[in-house]
Amino acid sequence: MPLKVSLVSADAEVWSGEASLVVAKTVEGEIGFMAGHEPVLAILAEGQVRITRPDGSKIIANAQDGFLSMEQDEVTIVAGNAALIS
């Protein structure tokens, strides 16, 4: 079962869709999420958010100044600044 992912910045939705893996940088280090992961709420550190879609393609974004949450296979990343790289 894929994750439902939403990456938003202060003024717009940057990306949303399904993913098999999401990796992001928090103030405590890098964390990865797959389906079934325990609930998490963490402070986002400046760095890349790497999203692997179910077909294996990758989405990469820069994000900073915000938080991320994971609950019931839904990952929400809210950043003050976020932009897609690829």
C-alpha positions as CSV (number, residue, x, y, z in Angstrom):
1,M,0.0,0.0,0.0
2,P,1.6,3.3,-1.0
3,L,2.0,6.4,1.2
4,K,-0.1,9.5,0.5
5,V,2.3,12.5,0.5
6,S,1.7,16.2,0.6
7,L,4.6,18.7,0.4
8,V,3.5,22.3,0.8
9,S,5.3,25.7,1.2
10,A,3.9,28.8,2.9
11,D,2.2,29.9,-0.3
12,A,1.5,26.9,-2.5
13,E,1.3,23.1,-2.7
14,V,4.6,21.9,-4.1
15,W,3.8,18.3,-4.8
16,S,1.3,15.7,-3.7
17,G,0.8,12.1,-4.7
18,E,1.6,8.5,-3.8
19,A,5.0,7.2,-2.8
20,S,6.7,4.0,-1.7
21,L,9.4,5.9,0.3
22,V,9.9,9.4,1.6
23,V,13.2,10.6,3.1
24,A,13.6,14.0,4.8
25,K,16.1,15.8,7.0
26,T,15.0,16.7,10.5
27,V,16.9,18.6,13.2
28,E,17.7,15.2,14.7
29,G,18.9,13.6,11.5
30,E,17.6,12.1,8.3
31,I,14.4,9.9,8.5
32,G,12.7,7.6,6.0
33,F,9.1,6.6,5.9
34,M,7.5,3.6,4.3
35,A,3.9,2.3,4.6
36,G,3.2,1.1,8.2
37,H,5.7,3.5,9.8
38,E,4.9,4.6,13.4
39,P,3.4,8.1,13.8
40,V,6.0,10.8,13.9
41,L,6.0,14.6,14.3
42,A,9.4,16.3,13.7
43,I,10.9,19.7,13.0
44,L,12.2,20.0,9.4
45,A,15.8,20.9,8.9
46,E,17.1,22.6,5.7
47,G,17.8,20.0,3.1
48,Q,16.4,17.7,0.5
49,V,13.1,15.8,0.6
50,R,13.4,12.7,-1.6
51,I,10.3,11.0,-2.7
52,T,10.3,7.6,-4.5
53,R,7.0,7.0,-6.4
54,P,5.5,3.5,-6.6
55,D,6.9,3.2,-10.2
56,G,10.4,3.9,-9.0
57,S,10.7,7.5,-10.3
58,K,12.0,10.1,-7.9
59,I,10.9,13.5,-6.9
60,I,13.5,15.8,-5.2
61,A,12.7,19.1,-3.4
62,N,14.6,21.5,-1.2
63,A,12.7,22.4,2.0
64,Q,13.4,24.4,5.1
65,D,11.7,26.0,8.1
66,G,8.8,23.7,8.9
67,F,7.7,20.3,10.2
68,L,6.7,16.9,9.0
69,S,4.2,14.4,10.2
70,M,3.5,10.8,9.5
71,E,0.3,9.1,10.5
72,Q,-1.8,6.3,9.0
73,D,0.4,6.1,5.9
74,E,0.0,9.8,5.2
75,V,3.1,12.0,5.2
76,T,2.6,15.8,5.4
77,I,5.6,18.1,5.0
78,V,4.9,21.8,5.7
79,A,7.8,24.1,4.9
80,G,8.2,27.9,5.0
81,N,10.2,27.5,1.8
82,A,10.0,24.5,-0.6
83,A,10.8,24.0,-4.2
84,L,11.1,21.1,-6.6
85,I,14.6,20.3,-7.9
86,S,13.6,17.3,-10.1
